[in-house]
Amino acid sequence: MITFDTSSLLSYYQAKLGVGTAASALSSGTTSSTSTAKQGIPAAPWTTVTTEPSDLVKAALNGRKFVDEGAAEAAAPGIKGDYKKLFSAYQALNTLTAIANRASEKNVSDSEIKRLQTALTKGLTELTNYVQSANTEGMRLTTGAAMTQDKSKVGVPKNVYGYVTNTLYSGQMDDEVPAFKGDQKFTMSVTKFGETQNLTMDLAEMGSTPRTMSNVVSFFNGKLQAAGYNTTFAVERTPGVERTATVNGQTVKLPATGDDFALRIRGDSIEKLTFTAPAPKPAVYITTEAGNPDPDKDTKTDDAVIENTLTKYGTGSSAGVAGAKVFSDTLEGTVAKVHKTVAGPDGSIYVLADVEKSVESQTIKGDQDVALLKYDSAGKLLYARSLGAADTATGYSIAVSDDGKVAIAGSVAGTLNGATTGPINSDSNGTVTDSFVSLYDANGDEAWTVRRGGLLEDEATAVAFGEDGVVYVAGRTKSDLPGATGSASQGGYDNYLTGFATDIAGTPKALFTTHFGSAENDTVSGIVVDGGKVIVASKEGSQAKLRSFDVATTVVTENRTTLNSAGIYETKAVTYTKAAAMNVGAVRDLGTLKGGDIAGISIDNGQLYIGGYTTNGELSVGNVTSAASGGSDGFVARISLDLTDTAGDTMAYYGGTGDDTVTGMAVSNGQVWLVGAAGKDLAGLPTVGTKDGYVAQIDMSTGEASWEQRLTGKDGYATPTSIAVDASGSSALDVFGLPRGAMNYVQSDKIVSATSARAGDTFQIRTRERGPLTTITISANDTLETLADKIRRASGSAAKVSITSDGNMRKLSITPAFKTSTVEILPGKGDSDVLDSLGLASGVVRNTKTEGGRTVSADGKGPVYGLKLNLDMSLADAESRATTADLLKSATAAIRNAYREMADIANGVKVDTSSTNSATTGTAPAYLTNQIANYQAALDRLTGG
């Protein structure tokens, strides 16, 4: 039999912990209880109480309280004060940990996971409320972090007066750049103090000077300097990196292939730059989803790594034909799916996508949000906007007006603060979706958002701008929408059309709503507007249908009296659309799609285009210029705007012998571009990957493809998801990596534009333990400066709030204003919490000092222990469960650390910071002697002692 002298074991652990000789004189057998009784230090529950995790889970699922001071007293009779608070919090964390561990076990059903998630959320809420209201004496707890500074991780972009192009050439500094050869020129217009001068940058003027990067930059700068401008160009050089290769099993270093070179523009805040080029041609922008959807060939796992890219194709070999790839960039953020891409009037490209986790520097609130991404024609991100849904949202459609306004539409479930709501929306606490539409001004700031739906599910799938400020939204619904004409009870999903406009106060209102559809499931695929005529393309059951609606608006000018910022009433005339009369027009049935779908609808040169894919090679459109090939083929129909069947109708099918689909359509000057998934033998193009996509340009007059290309991507998989065409997007500017149109350096300074925060979102603040909480609410026009002022006032000037620079971002920083100031920052209630959106941590911000070798709060109220928990902890998937388990483990460690430090202080144990060993002296704490006794008991069981 093997035995251990516990006093020897105690000496060993004292040596490891640096406990002095005064402690080593204690007897391990009797001193523990005597010292504990003398000092009033109860034994830690993790050393004395053992409850099976399964029993903890069962009790929690049966509704037992997570925080129970009575249970803590029963486990440790005589416990009181801060120890009772710690032990009660520990018991709650122990149960929460058991729940998280149970969710991570194998063969746990989805229904049980839901019950465990409900229990976890309940327990976290109970623990949070307990900690926030706990009245402690010698220490403090916070469910957040203990900090000396709370600096936001999310910021607002600065106005950066500069621009760096994509890489133009890889090689050596003195090389001539092949792309600069030939007739390359563009116009750079500079506006300064209201006067504009056009500078022609024609490389032919360089004569025989080699067209290297540095020589071209010198040529540009000479022109700018001669005109008296401060803006300059520079060469942006990125050194090449060494390469490696394996030769005979050995790694061999190879020289770099060359440096990467780009152009940098150093701008001036008073000089506005605009770029144009002669003889522009169409540019095609395609978003693509690439990556193996099932790498391990196990449908039960989610191991796919999907990339979403934006690719620009420029001028091809003949006039009006796209071809050469200009750039291909990965989209910003954790993009789940791209739904639509649209070219703006200024050459910008707008991408509407669903995102998870983040977009650019913004952290989204819920499981999925909608992102609006604006790029210039050179592929540089100009801004990113997120809807700010607290739970989940999907963006289906986007439209851009002639003056640069942007409308997006889709569906949302859960809370969406700051939106104008309909009279009978679904419960914001549930999972039933409502339709939404958001309008952004030309600067990308949200003007308004409407959330409007019925009692059952509905979603907006199409949006378009009309006359007199009307925004048309169409979609589908399972129940009647408020104020609608017609019935939505035809069967399944039925379609709807609504017109929105702002009233005299600027609040969006529904002017009309009408239902239409079939007895089967229906969906709207697109809207176009021609004056007072609205045309909707929809799939009703399996039928492809076009419907027109005639809308007559009533525009009035009325006086409105409001209180201005100076507190004075003033009256102004306001012109707005007060009403609209809608009449149902023509209907045209194109026939059954037989499993296909509609990809888009467009108006070009006074004619209507509709595209999609079908297995029906005999759709009801005459003058077929290119017949179907069999299987599923793409199609494009050109018909009259009055929807009548005329001799001018044209139909072209596109596809091979396999099944081809269409996921996007764009039209410009009589040319139609289609993208989709390619089947076998598509146009005789060879397969380039495992699953290819394609892009094809169709000449409707002949039905022939004037340009076509199979597309591949990561892992040999590629599916184009959207397409946009800019009729003037390709020019010599592509050679220099410069954007078409005006270069705008100014970024929005509004918090709701730069982050996922919405007007009405909140967080809380207080300056003393258990003190009153002050709620801080985000407004639509808040900037970092106005928010900082709100925090200062809410804290009674106890918080010092500054705005710091971090690269190209401006961020908030909160610190105590005075040595003894303490500020506690807490989440907003429910789905209104904005801390994650702002990148701020919850917890206590205080100054610290060293006392007895320990770091304590400078306000003299003892140490602060942060649990770093949040109410959004999830058990939804393996990654979430692991994260939740780690957070709970960390919180439990914080409780144990608090107990150890309290016990050490009670026993007079001091930390010696005079040496690197940080030795402690004094009486051995009870928790240590208890722990050693447990080790001896374990050894006895193992050896039969």
N, C-alpha and C positions, 0 to 999 in steps of 0.2 A: 504494500500500500504506500502511495506517495502522499505526504502531507506537507503543508506549508505553514510556517510561522507567520501569522497575519501581521505581526509587528515588523517582520523583515519586509513583507510586501508593502506595508505602509511606508517604511523607510525608503523603499525603491521609488514609490510614486512621489514621495516628498522630494527626493533628489531630482526627479524629472521635472517637478513643478517648481523647484527652487525654494521649498518651505524650510525655514530655519530650524535650529536645534531646539528652540522652545517647543515647537510642535512635535518634534520627534520623541520627546520625553513622555508623550501621552501613551497610555495603554489602549491598544486598538479594541480590546474587548469591552471596556467599561466607559471609556472617555466619550464615545460617540453619544450615548444616551444622556450622560451627565452634562456634557457640553451643550447638547441640543436643548435640554430642559433649562439649563442656566441661561443660555442666550435667547431662547424662544425661537429657535430655528427648526421648523418642522422638516421631517424627511421628505425628500422630493418624491412626487407621485410616480415618476418613471423608475424609481428604485424600489418602491414598496407596493404599488398597485399594478396588477396584471389582469387585463381584460382581453379576452379573445377578440381579434378584429371583427370576426363574423358577428359576434354579439353586439359590438358597437354599431355595425352597419344595420343589423336587424332593428336595434332600438331606434336608430335615426329614421329608418324608413317607416317605423310605426309611430313616428311623431314625437319622440322624446326630445326634450330640450337639449340643445348643444351646450349652452352655458348654464351651469347649475351650481350656485355657490353652496347650496345645501349638500349636494353630492361631494363637493370638494371638502366640506367640513367632515362629512362622514368618513371620507378616505383618510383624512388627517385631523383627528379630534383636537380641538383647541386652536386650530389654525385661525389666523385673523390678519387684519391689515393688508399690506401689499402682497403678502404670501397668498392670501385667499384669492386675490385678483389674478396673480400669476397662475395659480393652480387651476382656477376656473377657466382661464384662457387656454391653458395647456390641455385640459380635458376636451375642450371644443376642437382644438387642433388635432388631437389624437383621433377623434371620431372622423373629422374631415379627411385625415390621412388614410384611415381605414376605408372610407368611401372611394377615394381616388385609387387606392391599391386594388380594391374589388373591381373597379371599372377596367383596370389594366389586365385582369386575369383572362384566360382563354375561355371561349364559348359563353361569353356573357351576351345575352340577347339584347336587341335594340330597345325593346320595351323596358328592360331592367336598366339599361344605360340612361333612358329618359327619367326613370324614377330616381336613379342615383344623382343625375344632374339637378333635379328638383331639390333633392335633399342637400346637395352641396351648396346650391345658391341660398337656400334657407339658412343653412348653418353659417355661411359667410356673412349674410346679412345680420344674423343674430350676434355673431362675434364682433362685427364692426360696430353695431349699436352699443354693445357692452363696453368695448374699449373706449369708444368716443365719449361715453358718459361716466367712465370709471373715476371714482374719487380716490386717488392714491396719495401716499404721504411722502415717502423718500425716493420715489422714482416715478416715471411716467411711461405709458405705453401709447403707441400710435399704430394704426393699421397701415400707415404709409412708411416713409423712411425718416430717419433722424439725419438732418442735414445742417450744414452751415451756410449753404447756398442752394437755391432752387433755380436752376438755369434751364430754360426751355430747350428742347431738342428740335423743335419745329420753329421756323422763322418766317419772316416776310422778306421777299427779295428786295435787294437794293436796285436803284437805277444805275446800271453799269454802262458807261459810255464807251463801249468797245465791242468788238466782234471778232471771232476766230472762225475761219472756214474749216470745213473738213479737209483731210489730207488731199493735196493736189498732185503731189509727186513724191516718189521714194527714190533716193539716189544720193548724189553728191551735190554740194552747194553750187559748184561751178557748172553743173550739167545744164544743157538746154532742156527745157521742159517740152516734151513732144506735143502736149495739148495746146501749147501756146503758138504752135506753128500755123501758118495760113492766115486767113482774113478773120482776125479776132478783134472785136471792138465792142464797146458799150458806152452808154452815157451815164455820167454821175452828176445828178442835179444837187446843188448845195443851196439851201435856203438859210440866210442869216439876216436877222433884223428885218424880215419881211421881203427881202430881195433874193431872187433866185438866179443862179447862173448855171448853165449846162456845160459840163466839161466832157469832151469826147475823148475817151481813152482808147485810141486806135493804135494797136501795136505796130502797124505799118509805119508809123511815124518814127519808130526806133531805128529804121534803116537797117544797116548791117550789124548793129549791136546784137550780140547773142541774147536770145530770150531766156535767160536764166531767171531764177526766182529773185535774186537781188537786183538784177538789171531792170526787170519789170517793175519792181517796187520803187526803184529810183525814178523811173519814168513817171509813174503815178504821182509820186511826191513832188516831182518837179512841176507838174501841172497844178497841183493843189497850192504849192507855195507861190507860184506865179500869180494865182488868183487871189492870194491873200488869206487863205484859210488855214485854220489850226489843225484840222483833221489830217492824219498821216496814215500811211500803210507801213507795215513791217513784215519781215519774214519770221514765221513761227516754226522753229526747228525742234523736232523731237529726235534725240539721238537713237540710232538703231541699237538693238540689243544683240548680244552674241547668241549664236545658235549652237545646238549640240546634235551630234549624230552618234550612233552606235556602230563601231567597226570592230569586228572580231570579238564581240562581247565587251569592248571597252568604250567608254563615253569619250568622245572627241569634241573639243570646242572648235567651232567654225566662226569665222568673222561675220559681222553683221552684213546684211545685204545692202544696207544704206540707211540714211536718215530719212525721216518723214518731214515733208515741208507743207506748210499751209500759209495763208495770208492772215495777218492780224490788222484790224482797223482800230486805230486809237482816235476815238471820236471826241467831240466837244459838245457840251450841253447846249450851246447856242447855235449849233450848226446841224440842220436837219438834212439827212441824206436820202436820196431816192435813186434807184437803179433801174434803168431800162436798156433794151438792146434792140437793134433793128431786126426785122423779119422774124419775129418769134413764131414758134410752131407749137402744136399741142404737146403737153406733157401728161403722162399717165402715172397715177399714184395708186399702188396696190398694197393692201395690208394682207399679210400671210400668217397663218398659224402653222408652225412646223415642229416636228418632234414625234418620236414613236409613242403612240397613245398607250401601249402596253408592253414595255420593255421586257418584263419578266414572264410575259404570257400567262399571267394569273389575273383573272378578272376581279378577284377579291381584293387585290392590292391597288393602291393609288400611287404608282411609282413613275408616272409620266412626268417629264420635264419639257414643257411646251414653251417655245419662243414665239413671240409676236413681233413681226417686223413691218416697217414701212419702206417701200421701195419705189424709187422714181425712175421711169423710163423716159428718155428724151427723144430727139429727132432720129428717125430711121433713115433708110437709104433713099426714100423718095418723099416728095412733098406730102405733108399731112399724115405720114405713117410713123408711128412710134417705133422704137427699137433699142437704142443704146441705153444701158443701165447707167444712171447718174450716181445714185447712192442706194444703200440698203442698210437701214439702222434699226436696232432693237428698240421697241417702244418702251417709254419710261414706266416704272411701276410694276407691280405684280398683276399684269393684265391677264384676266381670265378669258375674255372674248371681245373681239372688235365687232361691232354691229354695222356701223356706217362710217363712210368717209365722204367729205364734201369739200369742193374747192370754193374759196371765197372770192369776192370781186377784186381783191387786192393781191391775189396770187397765193394767199395763205391756204393751208390745208387743215381742216378740222376733222379730228378723229373722235368718235364716240365709242367708249369701251366700258366693260364691266371690270372692276379691279378688286383684288383681295389684298388685305394687309396695308398696302401703301401705294401712293402714286406721287412721283417726283419726291419731294421731301415731306409730303403730307401723310399722316397716319389716319386711316379710315376708322370709323367707329364700330361698325358692325361686321357681319360676315362677308358682305359684298356691297360695293357702292358703285355709283356711276361716275365716270371721269370724262371730262371734255378736254381734249388735248389740242392745242393750236400750234402748228409748225409753220415756219416760213418755207419758201419754195426750195431752199437749200437743205432742208431737213433739220433745222435748228428749232428746238422747242421754245416757243415764245411764252406760253403759260399753260398751267394745268389747273383745272377746276374740278372739285369733287362735289357731289350733291350734298353730302353730309347726312345720309340716312343712318339712323341709330341701329337698325337691324339689317335689312337687306333691300337692295334696289337693283333694277335692271334698266339699261338705256337701250331703246329700240330704234329711235329715229332722231334725225338732226336736220335742221334747215338753216340756211344763212341768207339774210336779206341783202338787197342791193346796197344798203348803207352800213353793212357790217354787223347788224344784230344777229344773234344766234339763239335758236330755240331748240331745246331737246325734250324728248318725251319718252315715257316708259312706264314702269310699274314700281310700286314701293309697298313694303309691308313693315309694320312697326311704326316707330315715332319718326316724324319729319318736322322738326321745329321750324317756325318762321314761315310756314306755308299758309296760303289762303285755303281754307278747307271747305269742302262741299257740305251740304246739309245732312247727308245720310252716309257718310264714309263708313268703311269697316272699322272695327275696333283697332286702335293704334297699338294695343297690347297683344293683338293676335297675329296670325300668320296669313290672313286673307289680304290679297293685294288690291291696291287702288291705283288708278291712273294718275300720273303726274305730268306736268309740263312746266318747264323753266325757261324764262327769257333772260338773256344776257345782253348788255349794251355792247357797243363797238369796242370798249376797253376791256371787256371780259368780266365786268362786275354784274352780279345778279340783280336784275330789275324786279322780278317777281317770280314766285312759284305757286302753282295751284295744285292741290291734291283733291281729286274729285272722283267719287265712285259710287257704287251701290252697295247693297247689303252683302252681295256675293262677290266673287273674284272678277276683276276687270283689269285691263292694261291698255295703255296707249301705244300703238305700233307705228303711227305715221304722224308727221307734223309738217306744216307749210305756212308761209307768210302770204297774207292777202292784202287787199286794198284797205285804206283807212285804219291802219294799225291793228287789223284783225289777225289773230293767229288761229289757224284751223288745226284741230287735233282729231284723229280718228283712231279707233281701236276696236276692242271686242269686250263683251261683258256677259256675265251669266244672269244678271238681274237688271231690272229697270233702273235707269239713271234719272236723277231728279230733273223734272221739267221737260222730259223727253216726249217727242211725238212718236207714235208708233210703239210697238211692243217688243221687248227683248225676250219674249217667251216662245220664240219660234223653235227653239231646241238647242241645247248645248250652249256654246258661245255664239252670240249674235253681235253684229257690227254696230258701231255708232259713229256719228260725226258731230263735233261741237265746235262752235266759233267763240273765241275769247277776245275781249278787249277791255281796256281799263276804263273805269268810271271817272267822274269828275274829281275824285280824291286820289286817283292813280291806283286804285285797287282792281285787280283783274276780276271780271265777271263773265259768266257764261251767257252769251247772247241767244243761243238756241242749241238744242240737242235733238237729234233724230236717230231712230233705230232702223236697221234693215238687215236682212239676211235670209237664211234658209232654215229648213228643219234639222239640219246637221250642224256640225261645228264650223264656224266661219272665222275669217281673220282678214284684216285690212293690210295690204302690202305697200300702199303708197298713196300720196295725195299730190296733185298738181293744181295750180290756180291760174286761170286766165281771166283777168278782170274780175267780173262778178260771178264767174263760173268756176265751181269746184268739182274736180273729177277725182273719183276714188277708184282705185284698183283693188279688188278683193277676191279672195278665194272662198266661195260659198259652197260648202260641201266639197265636191271635187271640181266644181265649175269655176272657170276664170271669168270674172265679170267686171265691167266698167259701168259706173253710175255717175251721173252728173247732177249737181245741185245748183240752182240759181239763187244767189244771195244779194239782197239789196240792203245796204247799210243806211242808217240815219245818223248823220253827223251834226252836232249842235255846238254852239258856243254859249256858255253860261258863266255867270260870275260866281266865284268861290271866295269866301272870307275865311281867313286862317290867322292864327297867332304866329308872328314871325319870331326869329331868334332874339330880337330886342324886347319881346313881350308886348308888341303893338299889333293890333288887328289891322290886316290889310286885305283889300279885295282885288282879285285879278281875274281876268277873263280866261277861261279854259275851254279849249276845243277838244272834243272827244266823241267817240262813237257810242251813241246812247242806246241804239237798238239795231236789230237786223231781222229782215224778213227772209225766210228760206222756203223755196219751193223745189219739190222733187222734179228732176228733169229726165233725160233719156237714160235708158239702160241698154247695154249691149252684152250679150252672152257670147264669149269666144269659144265655148265648148269645154268638155271635160279635160282636165290635165292628166287624168289617169296616174295618180301618184306623184305628179310633179308639183311645182310651186311657182309663184310669181316672185321675181327678184327685184323688179323696179319699174317705175313709170316716170316719164319725162316729157317735157314740151321742148321742141327744137324747131326753129323756123316755121312756127305756126302749125306744126303737126304733132300728133300724140304718138309716143313710142311706149311700148310695153314689152318687157322681156322676162324670161324665166326658163324653165325646162319642163319637158313632158314626154310621155311615151305615146302620145296621140299625134301622129303625123298628119292629121287632117283637122286642125283647128279652123274655126269659122272666120278665116281671113283670106281674101282672094289674092291673086297675082303672086304666087309662090315663086320666088327667084332662086331658092335653094331648097331642095327637098330634104326630108328627114332621112337619116341613115340607118335607123333601126335602134332598138333599145331606147334608152333615155337620151334625148337630144336637147340642146339649148334652142331657144327660139327668140326672134324679135319681130314684132308686128308694128307697122307704121300705118296709122289710120287718121281719119278726120277728127277734129276736136269736137264736132257735134255728135260723134259716136255713130253716125250713119254708115251703112255699108255702101261704099263708093268704089268706082273703078280705079281710084287712086290708091286704094289699100295695097300694102305690100307685106309679104311674109317671108322670112328667111329662117331656115333651120340650120343649126350648126352642131356637128358631132361626128363620132366614128361609129364603128360597129358595136362598141361596148356601151356602158351606161355613163353618160356625161351629165353633170349637173351645172347649174348656174347659181352662184351666190351673190353676184353683184353685176350691175349694169350702169354704164355712163354713156351720154350722148353729147356730141358736139359737131355742129356744121354737117349734119347728115351722116356722120360716121358713128357707129355704135361699138362700144367695147364691152365684152363679156369676160367674166372670170368665174372659175368654178373648179370642180374636181374632174380630172380627166380619166376616161375609161380607156379601153384598148383601141389601138389604131386611130387615135384622134388625129384627123387630118394628115395621117401618114407620118406624124412626128414620132421619132423613136422615144421609148421610155427612158427616163433619166434617173428615176428613183423607185422606191418600193411603192409609193402612192403619190402620184404627181398631181399638181394643179395645172392650170393653163390660163393664158390671156389671149384673146383674139379680137382683132379689129375687123368689123363687118361693114362692107360697103353695101348699103341697102338697095342701091340702084341695080346692083348685079347679084347680090346675095353672096358674093365671094369674100373670103377672108384675105384682106390686104396685108395683114401682119398677124402672126400667131406664134406662140411659144409655149412649150411645156415648162413647168416650174417645179423645182425640187427644193428641199431645205434640210434642216437638221435630221439626222438619222434616215434620210431618204424619204421623208414624209413632208408634204406641203399641201395646204388647203387655203387658197385665197378666200378672204372673208369679206372684202369690200373693195371698191374701186372708185376713183374720182378722176376727172379729166379737166385740166386747165387749158383752154384753147390757146393761151399765149404763154404757157409755162416753161417752154423749152427755148433756149437761146444761148448766145455766147456767155451769158452770165453763169451758166453751168460750168463752163471751162474754168472760171475763176472762183467757183464756190460761193458766189454772191447771190443774195436773195432778190427776187423780183419785187419792185415797188418800194414803198417808204420803209426805212429802217427805224423802228421805234424802240428807243432805249428805256422808256418809262414803264415801270411796273406798278400795278395797283398796290396801294398801301393798306387796303382794307383786310382785316383779319379773316372775314368770311370768304374773301376771294383767295387768299394765300394759304388757307388751311381748310380742314374739313369741318370747322366750326360753323354753326348756323345761328342766325339771330334768334334769341330766346334760350340758347344753351347757357348753362350756369356752372359755377363752382362756389365753394364756401370758404370763409376765412374767420379766424378768431385769434385773440391775442393772449388768452389765458385758459388754463385747463378747466374744462366744463363751462367755459364762458359762453355767452350768447354767440350764435353763428350769424354772420352777415353774408347774404347771398349776392354774388356779383354776376350780373347778366350781360351777355354779349349782345350788342346792338348791331344793326345792319351796317352802320357807318363807323364802327369802332376801328381805330388804328392801334398800333402798339403804344403810342403816346397816350391816347384816351384810356386804354385799358390800364396802363401803369398808374394813371391818376385815380382811377376807380379803386385800385388795390391800395394805394396810399391812404385814401380817404376811409376805406372800409377798415383798415388796420389802425385808424387813429394815429397815423404817421409812425406806427411802430415798425412798419416795413419800409425798407429802402428799395425802391424799384428802379432799375436802370435798364437801358437798352444798349446792348453790346453788339459788336460786329463779329461775324464768324464767316469768313470767306465772303461770298456774295449775298449773305443773309444777315438780317437784323433780328436779334433775339432778346427776350425778356430775361432778366436776372433779379431774383428776390433774395435779399439778405436782411438781417436785423438792422434797424436804423440806429439802435443804441446797444451798448454792451450787454444790458440785461433784458433787451427786448426778445420776445418769443412770438413767432407767428406760426399758427397751424393752418395748413391748407388742406381742405377736404373736398371730395368729389361732390358734384351737383347731384340732386336727387333723381333717381331713376335714369331714364334715357336722355335726360337733359345734360348729363355730365360732359364737360368740355375739356377736362384736364389732358386727356390723351391727345385730343385734337391740337391743343396748344403745346404739347410736348412738356408739360409741367408734371412733376411728381407730387403725389399727396404725401403729407407728413408734417413734421415739426421742423421749422427753420430757427436755429438759435446759435448764439455764440458759445464757445466752449472755453474751458480753462482746465489746468492740471491741478488735481487735488489728491494728495495721498498717493501720487504716482498714477492716478487714473484720470481719464478725460471725462469731465462732467460739464453740465450746462453752466454758463456764466451767470445765470439768474439766481443761482443758489438753491434751486428746487430739485436737485438731484439729476441723475442721468436719464436720458430718453432712449427707449428701446423701440426700434422700428420693426414691424412684422412684414412690411412690404407685400401686403395682400391687396387684391382687388376683387370686386364683385363679378367680374367678367370671366373668371376662371372656368374653363370648359373641360368636358369629358367627351367631346364630340368625336375625336379621332385619337390615334396613338400618339401623335405629336403633342396634341393638346393635353392629353393625360399625363405625359411625361413632364411637360412644363408645369402643370398643376401640382404634381407630386413634388417637384423640385422647390416650388414656391412654399408649399406647406412644410417641407423639410427645413427650409431656411427660417421660416417663422418659428417653428418649434425650437430650433437652435437658439434663436433670439430669446425665447422664454427661458431656456435652460441657462443661457449666459447671464440673464438678469438675476436668476436665482443664485447662481454661483457668486456673482459680485455682491449681492445683498448679504449672503452668508459670510463672505470674506470680510466685509465691512463690520458685520455684527461681531465677528470673532477677532477683530483688530488686525486682520492680515493686511499688510501694506505692500505696495509694489515698489521695489527698489529700482529706480531708473538710472542709478549712477553708473551701472555697467551694462554691457550688451546682453548679459544673461537675464536681466530684469528679474532677479531673484526676489521671492516674497518671504517675509518673516512673520512669525506670530503663531497663533493656535491653528492646528489643522481643522478645517471646516468639517461639519457633520456630514455633508454630502460626500466628502472624500472617504471618510472612514466607513460610511455606509456602503459606498461603491466597492471598497476593498473587501468588506465582509461578504458582499454578494459574490465577488470573485472567488473567495475561499469556499463559499457554499457550492458554487458551481464545480470547483475542483473536487470537493468531497463527493458530489454526485457522480462525477466522471470516474473516480477511483474507488468508489464504494465506501468512502470514509464517513 
